[in-house]
Amino acid sequence: FNTLSGYGSYIFPAVSSLIIHQTILLGLAMLIASYREKGWVANRSEFFAIFAALLTIGCLGCLYLFGFTFWLYEYPHGGNFWGMLFAVPIYVSCIIGLAMLIGSLVDMPERVGHLIVVTSVPLFLLTGTAWPHQAMPEWMQILAQALPSTQGIQMFLQLNQMGVPTTLILPKLLYLGMIGSLCFFLAYRRLI
C-alpha cells in the first residue's frame, strides 16, 4: 500500500497515529499530574469536562492529520472514510482514559515526560510496521497486541491505506473500547 514507494508514504501513516497517542498522553497526563501536585481533587463535572475537551481536541487532530495532511502531502489515504470517522473517537477516548490513569499514578508531571522518552520508539517498533510481528519472539507479539497503540496504528493503517470494511476492524474497536473504559474507570476512582 506504499503506492509512492517512498519512505514518507510508508512510515508517516503509521507514525501519525502514534504522534496522536503520545501527544495526548503527554499533555493530559502532565496536566492531571500537575493538578494533583497542587492538591486538586476533581469533582464529577470537572472530570467529564476534561474528558470532553480532550476528546474534541484529539478528534480534530486526528481528522486534520488523517484528512488534510495526508491529502496535502499526497500520502495514500481515503480508504474507508466513514470507518475512520467511527474509529477516531473510540481511539482518542482510549488514549484519554490511559492518560488520565497515568496522570493519577505519577508523583510529579515531569515523570510523564520521562515515560514518553523511553516508550516512544519501543511502542513504534512493537506496531509491526518496521519489523513484522511474525519475526518477533512470541512474548513480544503478545505484548504488542496488548498495547492500545499497536491496535490503533494497525486499525488506522487498515482504514486509511488499505480501505478495509469497518466490520474487519470491529475486534480492534472493541478492544480499544474495553481498555479505554477500564482505564477511564480506574482514573475516575483515583481522581474523584
Long-range contacts (C-beta under 8 A, 24 or more apart in sequence): 1-76, 1-157, 1-161, 1-162, 2-76, 3-76, 4-74, 4-75, 4-76, 8-73, 8-75, 9-74, 9-75, 9-76, 11-129, 11-130, 12-73, 12-75, 13-70, 13-75, 13-76, 13-77, 13-156, 13-157, 13-160, 13-161, 14-124, 14-127, 14-129, 14-153, 14-157, 15-124, 16-65, 16-66, 16-69, 16-156, 17-91, 17-149, 17-152, 17-153, 17-156, 17-157, 18-120, 18-123, 18-124, 18-127, 18-149, 18-153, 19-65, 20-58, 20-61, 20-62, 20-65, 20-91, 20-92, 20-95, 21-95, 21-123, 21-148, 21-149, 21-152, 22-116, 22-120, 22-123, 23-61, 24-54, 24-57, 24-58, 24-92, 24-95, 24-96, 24-99, 25-95, 25-98, 25-99, 25-102, 25-112, 25-116, 26-112, 26-113, 26-116, 27-99, 28-54, 28-96, 28-99, 28-100, 28-103, 29-99, 29-100, 29-102, 29-103, 29-106, 29-109, 29-112, 29-115, 30-103, 30-109, 30-112, 30-113, 31-103, 31-109, 32-99, 32-100, 32-103, 32-104, 32-191, 33-103, 33-104, 33-106, 33-107, 33-108, 33-109, 33-111, 33-112, 34-109, 36-103, 36-104, 36-191, 37-107, 37-108, 37-109, 41-191, 41-192, 42-191, 42-192, 43-192, 44-192, 47-188, 47-191, 47-192, 50-100, 51-93, 51-96, 51-100, 51-184, 54-92, 54-96, 54-99, 55-89, 55-92, 55-93, 55-96, 58-92, 58-95, 58-96, 59-88, 59-89, 59-92, 62-88, 62-91, 62-92, 63-88, 66-156, 66-160, 70-160, 76-160, 76-161, 77-160, 77-161, 78-160, 78-163, 79-158, 79-159, 79-160, 79-161, 79-162, 79-163, 79-164, 80-158, 80-159, 80-160, 80-163, 80-164, 80-165, 80-166, 82-166, 83-159, 83-164, 83-165, 83-166, 83-169, 84-156, 84-159, 84-160, 86-166, 86-173, 87-155, 87-156, 87-159, 87-166, 87-169, 87-173, 90-173, 90-176, 90-177, 90-180, 91-148, 91-152, 91-155, 91-156, 91-176, 93-176, 93-177, 93-180, 93-184, 94-148, 94-152, 94-176, 94-177, 94-179, 94-180, 94-183, 95-148, 95-152, 95-180, 96-180, 96-184, 97-179, 97-180, 97-181, 97-182, 97-183, 97-184, 97-187, 98-148, 98-179, 98-180, 98-183, 100-183, 100-184, 100-187, 100-188, 100-191, 101-183, 101-184, 101-186, 101-187, 101-190, 103-187, 104-186, 104-187, 104-190, 104-191, 105-190, 123-147, 123-149, 123-150, 126-150, 127-153, 127-154, 128-154, 129-153, 129-157, 148-175, 148-176, 148-179, 148-180, 151-175, 151-176, 152-176
